[in-house]
Amino acid sequence: MALFDFDVLAQDPNTAARRGCFHTAHGDIQTPIFMPVGTAATVKAVTVPQLEQLGAQIILNNSYHLYLRPGADVVQQAGGLHSFQNWRHPILTDSGGFQIFSLAKTLKLDPDGVDFTSIVDGSHHRWTPESNMALQEALGADIAMQLDQCTPYPATKEFVAKAVELSANWAQRCKDAHSRPDQALFGIVQGGVFLDLRLESVERLEAIGGFPGYGIGGYSVGEPHEIMFETLGSVARALPAHKPRYLMGVGNPSTLVHAVAEGVDMFDCVLPTRTARMGTAFSSTGRMNLRNACYTRDYGPLDEQCSCPVCQHYSRAYIRHLVNTKEILGSTLLSLHNIHYLLDLMSRARAAIEAGEYADFVRRWDASPASDDY
């Protein structure tokens, strides 16, 4: 077992789903896996012991937000992200490229890098692939992502083609600049909804070589899910079979189930905690809006089929009370439940792949109420 090896432990006979294990310096990651998002070195409203109790294997932090506050120097002086937030398990840092292109009010892009404005204080900053690698190395996550250009939807093919070219050039520069041996650098596939551009992006990354894994970016940016799935499977299967495939920014339960069937191994999204703060719970019967009056005297658990600590100890009526009185505990309990829901979904997916029954798993999911309203 070598650092950053990816072992494919089982392959479903009727789909592209596979069961794997990715080795990092802070532990093994069993795939398929969902990664809770701790944007600013915290999964909102959830403590580290709670995440560990849920069985979270890896979390995602965001380089853009940590660069702005508290600053990479503060994190580095603390001993890196693991020490800073007291999370002793694997961490992945997004490069922050998505935030630059989606959040910045002013943006100037050139072949060498990108100028952007801080959402915190309006100050001006510049990133290059080299400076972004230095930032992520200072943060010290187990997995770093290349700096790339994420395109919106819709976008013209000409615009997306230029982004593929730029992202490929930046991938090479990130690879050349990256030097931390205990940190894996993943390349990122771009190409929008255009399969030929996606496959070109894959070829460019493979020509660079040396990436222990690959992100699939530029999906879930506004396009309908059915359009994403027109190309996702072909893109995933075009990537090397012995490397993990990470679909970035996706946390819709049905999307996870179907993306695993297409050969995707890793996912992340703010969806479980963001919807929790809106008073929404995932469940085996579909999404539940706990603000609704029908739960006022409902003393049952959020989900009869759920084994999470929240469903073991708290009622719908109580959580509705917390949500409607804007008590912080309401966000915490719903976040814990929603994170558990996705972690458990991926755990059941792994078991189905090991049993060679993932196609049946997908069929049962699609026939269940849980697949509705997502």
N, C-alpha and C positions, 0 to 999 in steps of 0.2 A: 504494500500500500504506500504510494507516493503522494506527496502533497499535490493537490489539485487534480488527481486522477478522478475519472468518473467511471464507476463500475455500473454497467447495465446488468441488473440482477435477474430481471424477468422481462419478457416481451409478450404482450397479448397476441394470440394467434389470429384474431379477426379485426384488429385495429392497429394503429401505429403507436398505441399507448405502451410505455415502458416504465419499469420500476428500477430506480437507480440509486446510487449513493455517491455524493461528491465530497471529497476529503479536503478539509481546510485546517488551518493551524489551531482553530478554536472548536474543532469538533466536526463530525460527519453530518451531512445534510441528506436526509432520506427524501427521495423524490418519487412522484410529484409532490410539490410542497407549495403552500401559500405563505408569503412573508408579510407579517404585519408591518405597517409603515410607521416608523418613529421619526417623522420629518426633521424635527429639531432636537434629535437625541432623546426623544420620549414618544412612546405610543400614547396618544392623548388620553388622559384620565385613567391610565392603567399603570400599575407599578411593575417593576421587574419580577418580584416574587409571584405576582399574579400571572404574568406571561409564562413564567416557568411552570406554574401549576397547570396552565392550559396546555403545555407541551409545545410551545412555540420553539422552533429550532433555530430560526434566523430572523433578524429584523432588518429593515431598510432605514438608513439615515440619508438625508439630502445634503449634498455638498454646498449647494447654493445658499440655503438658509444658514448652515453652520459657518460658512464663509463670512456672511454678513453679521451673524450673532451666534456665538460669542467671539468668533474668529478662530482660525486654525491653530494659531499660536497658543491660545488658551487651552484648546483640546490637547494639543501635542504636549504641552507642559504637564498636563494632568496624567500623561501616560498613554494618550490615544483614546479613541472612542470607548473601548471596552472598559477602561478604568473610569473614564469621565462619567459614564452613565451606569456603571456597575452591572453591565451585561457581559457575561463571560463566555458567551456563545458566539457563533458566526454573525457577522454584520456585513451588509452590502451597502456601498454608497453609490447613489446615482450621481452622475457627473454634474447635474444641475443644468444641463443644456435645455431640458424641457422647460424648466422654470424661466430661463432667460427668454426663450422664444414665446412663451405663453403669458408671462406676467409682466415683463418689462414694458414700460410705456414708450421708451425710446430704445432703439436698437440699430447698431451699425455693424454690418457683417462684411468682412473681407476675407480673402484667402488665408490670411495669417491668423485671424482670430475674430473676436466679437467684443464690441463696446456696448455696455448696458448700464442702466440706471437702477440703483438700489430701491427696492420697495420699502425699505425702512426709513431712509432719510434723504432720498433723492440724489445721493452722491454718485459719481461716475466711476466705472470700473472697466477693466479690460482683461479678458481671458484669452489665452492661447492654449492649444493642446498641451504644450509643455508646462505652463503655469497650472493648468487644471490637474495634471498628473502630480505636480509637486503638492498641490492642495490635498488631493486624495491620499497621497503617501503620508502626509503629515497627520491626517485624520486617522489613518491606520486601520481601515476596515479590512476584512478578509477578501472581499471582492470589490474591485473598482470598475467603473464603466468608462469607456472612452468618451471624450467630448464629441458630440455629433450635432447635426442640424435636424431637428424634428419638424416635419412639415405638417401643416394643418389639413383639414378636410372641409370643403373640397379645395383642390389645388390643381393647376394645370400640369400636364405631363412634363412640359419644358421646365417648370419650376422645380418639380420633384427630381428630375434628372440632374439638375445642378446641385441639389441637396445631396443626392447619392454620391456625386463626384466629390463634393466638399467633404462629406463624412468619411469617405474612403481615404482621402488624403490626410484627414485629421487622425484616422485610425492608425495610419502608418507612423505619424509623428508621435501619437500617444504611445505606441508600441516602442518606438525608439527612445522615448524619454522615460518610460517607466522602468524603475530599477529596484523596487522593493521585492525581495524574493519570497517573503511570507504573505504577499498580496497577489491575488489573481486579477489580471486585467481582461475583461470581456470586451470584444468588439460588438458593434451594434449594426443590425441590418435595417436599412431604411428602404424607401421605394413607394410609400403610399399604397394606393390600391392597384398599382400597375405591376403585374406579375413579372414582366420582363425586367423592369427596373429592380424589383426585389431580388431576382435571381442574379442580376448583374452585381448587386451589392454583396450577395453571398460570395460570388466568385472573387470579388475584389478583396474581401476579408480573408478568404482562404489563400489567396495569392500572397498576402502579407505573412500569414502563418503565425503560429506560436500563441494563439489565444486559447486559454483553457476552457472557455465557454463563450456563448454568444447571446446577446440580447436581441430581441425582435421588437424594434421600436416603431413609432409612427402609426400604431393601431390604437383604437379606442380614443380617437381625437375628434369624434363627432360623426363618424360614419356608422350606418346601421350595422348591427352585428352580422347580418347575412352577407353583407358586402365584405366584411373582414374575413369571413370563412370561405369566400370564393378563392382566396389566395393563401390563407394561413397554412393549410396543410402542406401545400407544395413548397412553401418557404421553409417550414420546419424540417421537412424530410430532405431538403437540399443541403441542410447543414450537416456537419460531420456526426455520424452516429455515436461516436465515443466522446462527445462533448455535451454538456448540459445546454438546454435551450430555454431561454427565459423570456416569456411574453410580458412586456413591461406595461405596468399601469392598468392591469385588468383584474377585477375582483368580483364580477358578477357570477353567482354560483353556476348558472347554466353554461355560461361561457367557459368557466374552468372545466366543467365536466366534458364539454365537447372539444376544447382545446387539448386536453390530455389525450383524447382519442386521436388527435392529429399529430401527436408526438411531442407536445410541449411538456417541460419538466418543472418550471418554476414560474411563480406569479407574485405580483405585489399590487396593492391598491389601498387607498384611504377609505374605500367604500364601507367596510364594516364599522369603522369608528365614526366616520362622517354621518352615516345614516343613523347611528346610535344617538348622536347628539341632536338629531332631528326627531328622536322619539320612535325610531323604527327598529324592529327586530326581524331577523331572518327566522324562518321556521319551516317545519316539514309540511305545513299547510299553506305556505306562501308568506309574503311580507305582512307584518302586522304593524299598524300605526297605533301606538299605545296612547295617543292623545284621544282616541275615540271613546265616546261615552259608554260603549258596550262593555268596556273592561272595568267600569267603576266598581262593580261588585263581583268581579271574576277572580276567584281565589285560587285558581289553578296555576300551574307553572306556565312560563312563556311557551314551552313546547313539551308536550307529554313524552316525546321521543328523545329528548335531549338530556345528556348526563352532565352538563356543565354545572359548576357550583351555583350559578344564579338560579337555574331551574330546580336545583335541589332545595333551595332555601327561601326563595322569594316568589310572591304571587304577581299575576298580571295587575291586580288591583293596586298593590303597593307600588309597583314600578310606574303605573299610570299616575298615581299620586305624586311620585317624585318628579316625573317628567312635567306635569302640569304646574307644579309649584317651583319648577326650575331648580331643583336641588341637584347639586353636582353628582351625588350618588346615582341618580338616574342615568346619567351619561356613562358612568363607570360600569354599572351593571349591564346595560345594553351593549356596551363595547366588549365586555368580557364574553357575553353570550354570542355576539356576532363573530368575534374572532374565533371562539371555540367552534362555531358552526362551520366555518371555512376550513379550519385545521382538521376537524373531524371528517369533513367531506373528502379531503385529500387523503386522510388515513384510510377511509373506506375504499377510495380509488386505488390506493397501493395494494390493499388486500385483494381487490377484484382482479387487478393485473396479475398478481402472484398466482391466483387461482385460475388464470386463463379465461376469466369471465367478464372482461371489461365491456364487451359489446352488450351483454345482458344488463350490466350496471347502467349503461347509458339508456337503454330501452326502459328500464324501470324508472330511472330519473325522469325521462321525458313523459312518462305516463302518470307521474305523481303530481299532487298539487304544488309541491315545492318548485316545480319548473315554471309555474305561472308567475306573472307580474314582475319578471326580472328583465 
